[in-house]
Amino acid sequence: MDECTVFCDRLLKDLSKASAMIKSADSVLVITHIDADGIASGGIASSTLERLGKKFTMVFEKKITEDTIAKVNGSGEDAVWICDLGSAYLSEFKRSGIVITDHHVPDTKWRNKQTFLEDFHDICHLNPHTYGISGSYEVSGAGMTYLLSKTIDPKNTDLAFLAVIGAIGDIQDAGESRLVSYNRAILEEAVSAGDVTAEEDIRFFGRDCRSLVQFLQYGNDPCVPGISDSSSGSNAFFSELNIPLRDGGRIRTWSDLTADERKTASDRLLSMVSDPDSRKRLFGEVYTITKFGRSTGLRDAKEFATVLNSCGRYDDAATGLKICMGDLTALDDAEKNRSDHRRNISAAIGYVKENRLLRERRFVQYFDAGPEIRETVVGIVAGILLNSGDARKELPIFAFAEADDGVKVSARAARTLTDRGLDLSFVMKTASERVGGHGGGHSIAAGATIPGGKEEEFLDIAEDLVSSQII
């Protein structure tokens, strides 16, 4: 029997157990993460439970804390469904009736702490790492939540588009410039349901929401010489191609271009980028959520994910959940969150640059924002800086920000480094635990919380770990 067959059989068996647990419960506590993947996961779980007629309570969490663990262990509900969280804390959960649909690196201590064979069935743990599949790019938390939802009722394939949003929100399409593996299979179900279309196009953010000039000016991954970060260069680009920036009095977006205009502009952009990797990142698959009109800001998958992220990062994940469940009356609140998000991200990047906070060591680069950048967005800022000309892509980046329970650390790395053996999840978990904190995540993006005053010690340990991993 080949590896794929083993994986599929094991997953189907575990999905069946988890499905039975949810179906038999009269009441369910749902705990989910606050980012786009987590909110999309929450939308899938909520819709699934609502359709089953179950009583359920939804709780959003930035991370698993001692309070969260106590909430799970002391819950009076028949079942607890944890989405896009929980795997790293398996050994801390002490009750039965727990279902986890996550994709982060699991707690290695969990099975070692089990005493009886039947205890293995107390927690239904659905995580791609358990089956030898990557949780960084092959399937997201929303994807695992969707697979369970579809097992509970095959009619729930109409929720596949939310799993696509979750994967895009976690940038799982970045490596191949398209969704692959289990994400690909879920995408195909969303396409078959008529909810998503996939096409090849320029992959910059803002096909629907940015003007043509801003679409190119702020498209920094990859950088296009003379275009990226240049309003005048972007203006000149369209002028030289005789592509009008306005249609009457209305400002045009990339989605407004005719097929011929888009091909002409795409070909010219590709000719301005020399190396194959940059060309691959520039032009690849993009995803349209067909059930939403362009005026909603939800039609492009990246823009939809940004709406959810902006809600969650500003303590309003509930609004993102309403949108996932089809309540478009929440769009006004979401737009305020999105405006705040854009403004804060821009200000945060400006703060790091203007104060020259980015520092380099031999094997890592880092910045410490203190209280000046929200802990919920410091990882986004780190990722943007890593993909800009202001940071070195050959070094992982670590970002520090003050948090209520210590210091938040976010780490990001280029795919080229993970291909060479870098595993930020291991680095963050190990380094944080050695200084009295905790952490985890993915090989390419991870987070931790450490005690204040331990930043330099943490960096010393992290740098040693990074240097030992990279081949």
C-alpha positions as CSV (number, residue, x, y, z in Angstrom):
1,M,0.0,0.0,0.0
2,D,1.5,3.4,-1.0
3,E,2.0,6.3,1.3
4,C,-1.0,8.3,-0.1
5,T,-3.3,5.4,0.4
6,V,-2.2,5.0,4.0
7,F,-2.6,8.7,4.6
8,C,-6.1,8.8,3.1
9,D,-7.2,5.7,5.0
10,R,-5.9,7.1,8.4
11,L,-7.4,10.5,7.8
12,L,-10.8,9.1,6.8
13,K,-10.9,6.9,9.9
14,D,-10.1,9.9,12.1
15,L,-12.6,12.1,10.4
16,S,-15.3,9.5,10.9
17,K,-14.5,9.4,14.7
18,A,-14.5,13.2,15.0
19,S,-17.8,13.4,13.0
20,A,-19.5,11.0,15.3
21,M,-18.3,13.0,18.3
22,I,-19.7,16.2,17.0
23,K,-23.0,14.6,15.8
24,S,-23.6,13.0,19.2
25,A,-23.0,16.2,21.2
26,D,-26.0,18.3,22.2
27,S,-23.9,21.3,22.9
28,V,-20.5,22.4,21.5
29,L,-17.9,25.0,22.5
30,V,-16.0,26.3,19.5
31,I,-12.7,28.0,20.0
32,T,-10.9,29.4,17.0
33,H,-8.0,31.7,16.1
34,I,-8.4,35.4,15.1
35,D,-6.6,35.5,11.8
36,A,-8.2,34.9,8.4
37,D,-7.6,31.1,8.5
38,G,-9.0,31.0,12.0
39,I,-12.1,33.1,11.3
40,A,-12.7,31.1,8.1
41,S,-12.4,27.9,10.2
42,G,-14.9,29.4,12.6
43,G,-17.3,30.2,9.8
44,I,-17.1,26.6,8.6
45,A,-17.6,25.1,12.1
46,S,-20.5,27.5,12.9
47,S,-22.3,26.8,9.7
48,T,-21.9,23.1,10.2
49,L,-23.2,23.2,13.7
50,E,-26.1,25.5,12.8
51,R,-27.2,23.2,10.0
52,L,-27.1,20.3,12.5
53,G,-29.3,22.3,14.9
54,K,-26.7,22.1,17.7
55,K,-26.4,24.6,20.5
56,F,-22.9,26.1,20.3
57,T,-20.8,29.0,21.7
58,M,-18.1,30.7,19.6
59,V,-15.0,32.0,21.3
60,F,-12.1,33.7,19.5
61,E,-8.5,33.5,20.9
62,K,-5.3,35.2,19.9
63,K,-3.4,32.2,21.2
64,I,-3.8,29.3,23.6
65,T,-3.2,30.6,27.1
66,E,-3.6,29.1,30.6
67,D,-7.1,30.6,30.7
68,T,-7.9,29.0,27.4
69,I,-6.8,25.6,28.6
70,A,-8.9,26.0,31.8
71,K,-11.8,27.0,29.6
72,V,-11.5,23.9,27.6
73,N,-10.9,21.5,30.5
74,G,-13.7,23.1,32.5
75,S,-16.3,23.4,29.7
76,G,-19.8,22.2,30.5
77,E,-20.5,21.6,26.8
78,D,-20.6,18.0,25.5
79,A,-17.9,18.7,23.0
80,V,-15.2,21.3,22.4
81,W,-14.2,22.0,18.8
82,I,-10.9,23.9,18.5
83,C,-10.1,25.3,15.1
84,D,-6.7,26.6,13.8
85,L,-5.3,26.3,17.3
86,G,-4.7,23.6,20.0
87,S,-2.3,21.1,18.5
88,A,0.7,22.6,20.3
89,Y,-1.1,22.1,23.7
90,L,-2.4,18.6,23.4
91,S,-0.8,17.4,26.5
92,E,-2.5,20.2,28.5
93,F,-6.1,19.1,27.7
94,K,-7.6,16.9,30.4
95,R,-11.1,16.2,29.2
96,S,-12.7,14.0,26.6
97,G,-14.9,15.1,23.8
98,I,-12.3,17.4,22.2
99,V,-12.0,17.8,18.4
100,I,-9.0,19.7,17.0
101,T,-8.8,20.8,13.4
102,D,-5.5,22.5,13.2
103,H,-2.4,22.6,11.0
104,H,0.3,23.9,13.3
105,V,3.1,21.6,14.6
106,P,1.7,19.3,17.3
107,D,2.8,19.0,20.9
108,T,5.4,16.2,20.8
109,K,4.7,15.4,24.5
110,W,1.1,14.4,24.0
111,R,1.3,10.7,23.3
112,N,4.2,10.2,25.8
113,K,1.8,11.5,28.5
114,Q,-1.0,9.1,27.7
115,T,-1.4,6.2,30.2
116,F,-4.2,4.0,28.7
117,L,-4.7,3.0,25.1
118,E,-8.3,4.2,25.1
119,D,-7.1,7.7,26.1
120,F,-5.9,8.1,22.5
121,H,-9.5,8.4,21.5
122,D,-10.5,11.1,24.0
123,I,-9.1,13.8,21.7
124,C,-9.8,13.6,17.9
125,H,-6.8,15.4,16.6
126,L,-7.0,16.2,12.9
127,N,-3.7,17.7,11.8
128,P,-1.8,17.2,8.5
129,H,1.5,16.7,10.4
130,T,0.0,13.6,11.9
131,Y,-0.3,12.1,8.5
132,G,3.1,13.3,7.1
133,I,1.6,16.2,5.2
134,S,2.8,19.8,5.5
135,G,0.6,22.3,7.4
136,S,2.6,25.1,5.9
137,Y,1.4,24.8,2.3
138,E,-0.6,21.6,1.7
139,V,-3.6,22.3,3.9
140,S,-4.6,25.0,6.4
141,G,-6.6,25.0,9.6
142,A,-9.7,26.0,7.6
143,G,-9.0,23.1,5.2
144,M,-8.9,20.6,8.0
145,T,-12.1,22.1,9.5
146,Y,-13.7,21.8,6.1
147,L,-12.7,18.2,5.7
148,L,-14.5,17.4,8.9
149,S,-17.5,19.5,8.0
150,K,-17.8,17.6,4.7
151,T,-17.5,14.3,6.5
152,I,-20.4,15.4,8.9
153,D,-22.5,16.2,5.8
154,P,-21.4,15.9,2.2
155,K,-23.8,18.8,1.4
156,N,-21.3,21.1,3.1
157,T,-19.2,21.3,0.0
158,D,-20.7,24.8,-0.4
159,L,-18.3,25.8,2.5
160,A,-15.2,24.8,0.5
161,F,-14.7,28.5,-0.6
162,L,-14.0,29.4,3.0
163,A,-11.2,26.8,3.2
164,V,-9.7,28.5,0.1
165,I,-9.9,31.8,1.9
166,G,-8.2,30.3,4.9
167,A,-5.4,28.9,2.8
168,I,-4.9,32.2,1.0
169,G,-4.9,34.1,4.3
170,D,-2.1,31.9,5.5
171,I,-0.2,32.5,2.2
172,Q,-0.2,28.8,1.4
173,D,-0.2,29.5,-2.3
174,A,3.1,31.4,-2.1
175,G,5.6,28.6,-2.8
176,E,4.2,27.4,-6.1
177,S,2.1,30.5,-6.9
178,R,-0.9,28.3,-6.7
179,L,-2.7,26.0,-4.2
180,V,-1.4,22.5,-4.1
181,S,-2.0,19.1,-2.5
182,Y,-5.1,18.9,-0.3
183,N,-5.7,22.7,-0.8
184,R,-5.9,21.9,-4.5
185,A,-8.5,19.2,-4.0
186,I,-10.5,21.6,-1.8
187,L,-10.2,24.3,-4.4
188,E,-11.5,22.0,-7.1
189,E,-14.6,21.3,-4.9
190,A,-15.2,25.0,-4.5
191,V,-14.8,25.5,-8.3
192,S,-17.3,22.6,-8.9
193,A,-19.7,24.2,-6.5
194,G,-19.6,27.4,-8.6
195,D,-18.2,29.5,-5.7
196,V,-14.6,30.0,-6.9
197,T,-12.9,30.5,-10.2
198,A,-9.1,30.1,-10.7
199,E,-7.2,31.8,-13.4
200,E,-3.6,32.9,-14.2
201,D,-2.9,36.6,-13.7
202,I,-0.5,39.1,-12.0
203,R,-0.5,38.1,-8.4
204,F,-0.2,41.5,-6.7
205,F,-2.7,42.4,-4.0
206,G,-5.7,44.6,-4.9
207,R,-7.1,43.5,-8.3
208,D,-10.5,44.9,-7.3
209,C,-9.7,47.4,-4.5
210,R,-6.7,49.4,-5.8
211,S,-6.3,51.8,-8.6
212,L,-4.1,50.7,-11.5
213,V,-1.3,52.9,-10.3
214,Q,-1.5,51.7,-6.7
215,F,-1.8,48.0,-7.8
216,L,1.7,48.3,-9.3
217,Q,3.2,50.8,-7.0
218,Y,2.5,48.8,-3.9
219,G,3.2,45.4,-5.5
220,N,6.5,44.6,-3.8
221,D,6.7,40.8,-4.0
222,P,8.5,40.6,-6.3
223,C,9.8,44.1,-6.8
224,V,9.5,45.3,-10.4
225,P,12.4,47.8,-11.2
226,G,11.1,51.3,-11.8
227,I,7.6,50.3,-10.9
228,S,7.4,49.1,-7.3
229,D,7.3,51.9,-4.7
230,S,7.1,54.5,-7.6
231,S,3.9,56.3,-8.4
232,S,5.5,58.1,-11.3
233,G,6.9,54.9,-12.7
234,S,3.6,53.1,-12.4
235,N,1.8,56.0,-14.1
236,A,4.4,56.0,-16.9
237,F,4.0,52.3,-17.4
238,F,0.3,52.5,-18.3
239,S,0.8,55.7,-20.3
240,E,3.4,54.0,-22.5
241,L,1.0,51.1,-23.1
242,N,-1.9,53.5,-23.9
243,I,-4.0,52.0,-21.1
244,P,-6.3,54.7,-19.7
245,L,-6.3,55.0,-15.9
246,R,-9.9,56.2,-15.9
247,D,-13.2,55.2,-17.5
248,G,-14.9,58.5,-17.7
249,G,-14.7,59.9,-14.2
250,R,-14.2,56.5,-12.6
251,I,-10.7,55.3,-11.6
252,R,-10.0,51.9,-13.1
253,T,-8.7,48.8,-11.3
254,W,-6.7,45.9,-12.7
255,S,-10.0,43.9,-12.9
256,D,-11.4,46.6,-15.1
257,L,-8.8,46.0,-17.9
258,T,-9.9,44.2,-21.0
259,A,-8.4,40.8,-21.8
260,D,-6.1,42.4,-24.4
261,E,-5.1,45.2,-22.0
262,R,-4.3,42.8,-19.2
263,K,-2.2,40.6,-21.5
264,T,-0.3,43.5,-22.8
265,A,0.4,44.8,-19.3
266,S,1.2,41.4,-17.9
267,D,3.7,40.6,-20.7
268,R,5.4,43.9,-20.2
269,L,5.7,43.4,-16.4
270,L,7.1,39.9,-16.9
271,S,9.7,41.3,-19.3
272,M,10.9,43.7,-16.6
273,V,11.6,40.9,-14.1
274,S,14.7,38.9,-14.9
275,D,15.1,35.9,-12.6
276,P,12.7,32.9,-13.0
277,D,11.7,32.8,-9.3
278,S,10.5,36.4,-9.4
279,R,8.6,35.8,-12.6
280,K,6.9,32.8,-10.9
281,R,5.9,34.9,-7.9
282,L,4.7,37.7,-10.2
283,F,2.4,35.6,-12.4
284,G,0.4,32.6,-11.3
285,E,-3.0,31.6,-10.1
286,V,-5.5,34.0,-8.6
287,Y,-8.9,33.1,-7.1
288,T,-12.2,34.9,-7.4
289,I,-15.1,34.3,-5.0
290,T,-17.9,34.4,-7.5
291,K,-20.8,34.7,-5.1
292,F,-19.8,38.3,-4.1
293,G,-19.9,41.4,-6.2
294,R,-16.9,43.6,-6.7
295,S,-18.3,46.4,-4.6
296,T,-18.2,44.1,-1.6
297,G,-14.4,43.9,-1.5
298,L,-14.8,40.1,-1.1
299,R,-14.6,39.0,-4.7
300,D,-10.8,38.5,-4.7
301,A,-9.6,35.8,-2.3
302,K,-6.6,37.8,-1.1
303,E,-8.9,40.8,-0.4
304,F,-11.5,38.6,1.4
305,A,-8.7,37.2,3.6
306,T,-7.5,40.7,4.3
307,V,-11.0,41.7,5.4
308,L,-11.0,38.8,7.9
309,N,-7.5,39.5,9.1
310,S,-8.3,43.2,9.7
311,C,-11.4,42.2,11.8
312,G,-9.5,39.7,13.9
313,R,-6.4,41.9,14.5
314,Y,-8.6,44.7,15.8
315,D,-10.6,42.7,18.3
316,D,-13.6,42.3,16.0
317,A,-13.4,38.7,14.8
318,A,-17.2,38.4,15.2
319,T,-17.7,40.8,12.3
320,G,-15.5,38.6,10.1
321,L,-17.5,35.5,11.2
322,K,-20.7,37.2,10.2
323,I,-19.3,37.9,6.7
324,C,-18.2,34.3,6.4
325,M,-21.7,33.2,7.1
326,G,-23.1,35.5,4.5
327,D,-24.2,38.5,6.6
328,L,-23.2,41.4,4.3
329,T,-24.7,43.9,6.7
330,A,-21.4,43.6,8.6
331,L,-19.4,45.0,5.7
332,D,-19.6,48.6,7.0
333,D,-17.9,47.5,10.2
334,A,-15.4,45.4,8.3
335,E,-14.5,48.4,6.1
336,K,-13.7,50.4,9.2
337,N,-11.5,47.6,10.4
338,R,-9.8,47.3,7.0
339,S,-9.1,51.0,6.9
340,D,-7.7,50.9,10.4
341,H,-5.6,47.9,9.4
342,R,-4.2,49.6,6.3
343,R,-3.4,52.7,8.3
344,N,-1.7,50.8,11.2
345,I,0.3,48.6,8.9
346,S,1.5,51.6,6.9
347,A,2.4,53.5,10.1
348,A,4.1,50.4,11.6
349,I,6.3,49.9,8.5
350,G,7.1,53.6,8.5
351,Y,8.0,53.5,12.2
352,V,10.5,50.6,11.7
353,K,12.1,52.3,8.7
354,E,12.2,55.8,10.0
355,N,13.8,54.7,13.3
356,R,16.1,52.2,11.6
357,L,15.0,49.5,13.9
358,L,16.0,46.6,11.7
359,R,19.3,45.0,13.0
360,E,21.4,42.2,11.6
361,R,23.3,39.4,13.2
362,R,25.2,36.8,11.3
363,F,22.3,34.4,10.8
364,V,19.2,36.4,11.7
365,Q,17.8,39.9,11.4
366,Y,15.3,41.5,13.9
367,F,13.6,44.6,15.1
368,D,12.1,45.4,18.5
369,A,9.0,47.6,18.2
370,G,8.3,47.7,22.0
371,P,4.8,49.2,22.6
372,E,4.7,51.0,19.2
373,I,3.3,48.2,17.1
374,R,0.3,46.0,18.0
375,E,1.3,42.4,18.9
376,T,-1.5,41.2,16.5
377,V,0.1,42.8,13.4
378,V,3.8,42.7,14.2
379,G,4.1,39.4,12.2
380,I,2.4,41.0,9.2
381,V,4.9,43.9,9.4
382,A,7.8,41.4,9.6
383,G,6.5,39.6,6.5
384,I,6.1,42.7,4.5
385,L,9.6,44.0,5.4
386,L,11.1,40.6,4.5
387,N,9.6,40.9,1.0
388,S,10.7,44.5,0.6
389,G,14.1,45.9,-0.4
390,D,14.7,46.9,3.3
391,A,15.4,43.4,4.6
392,R,17.6,40.6,3.5
393,K,15.6,37.6,2.2
394,E,18.6,35.3,2.9
395,L,18.1,35.8,6.7
396,P,15.0,35.0,8.7
397,I,13.4,38.0,10.4
398,F,12.3,38.1,14.1
399,A,10.0,40.9,15.4
400,F,9.3,41.8,19.0
401,A,6.4,43.7,20.4
402,E,5.0,44.2,23.9
403,A,2.0,42.1,24.8
404,D,-0.2,41.8,27.9
405,D,1.4,38.6,28.9
406,G,5.0,39.4,28.0
407,V,6.8,40.0,24.7
408,K,5.3,38.7,21.5
409,V,7.9,37.4,19.0
410,S,7.0,36.7,15.4
411,A,9.3,35.1,12.9
412,R,9.2,34.9,9.1
413,A,11.5,33.3,6.5
414,A,11.7,33.0,2.7
415,R,10.8,29.6,1.2
416,T,14.4,29.3,0.0
417,L,15.5,29.0,3.6
418,T,12.9,26.4,4.6
419,D,14.0,24.4,1.5
420,R,17.5,24.4,3.0
421,G,16.3,23.0,6.3
422,L,15.1,26.0,8.4
423,D,12.2,25.2,10.7
424,L,11.0,28.3,12.5
425,S,8.4,26.3,14.5
426,F,11.2,24.3,16.1
427,V,13.4,27.4,16.6
428,M,10.6,29.4,18.2
429,K,9.4,26.6,20.4
430,T,12.9,25.6,21.6
431,A,14.2,29.2,22.1
432,S,11.1,30.4,23.9
433,E,10.9,27.5,26.3
434,R,14.6,28.0,27.2
435,V,13.9,31.5,28.4
436,G,10.6,30.6,30.2
437,G,8.1,31.2,27.4
438,H,6.3,29.2,24.8
439,G,5.9,29.1,21.0
440,G,5.4,27.2,17.8
441,G,3.8,27.5,14.4
442,H,5.1,26.6,10.9
443,S,8.6,26.1,9.3
444,I,8.1,29.4,7.4
445,A,6.2,31.5,9.9
446,A,6.0,31.0,13.7
447,G,5.3,32.9,16.9
448,A,6.2,32.9,20.6
449,T,5.6,34.7,23.8
450,I,8.6,35.3,26.2
451,P,9.1,37.1,29.4
452,G,10.2,40.8,29.2
453,G,13.9,41.3,29.4
454,K,14.7,38.0,27.7
455,E,14.9,39.3,24.1
456,E,18.7,39.2,23.7
457,E,19.0,35.7,25.4
458,F,16.2,34.5,23.1
459,L,18.0,35.9,20.0
460,D,21.3,34.2,21.1
461,I,19.5,30.8,21.3
462,A,17.5,31.4,18.1
463,E,20.5,32.3,16.1
464,D,22.4,29.2,17.2
465,L,19.4,27.1,16.2
466,V,19.1,28.8,12.8
467,S,22.8,28.4,12.1
468,S,22.6,24.7,12.9
469,Q,19.6,24.0,10.6
470,I,20.5,25.8,7.4
471,I,22.5,23.6,5.0
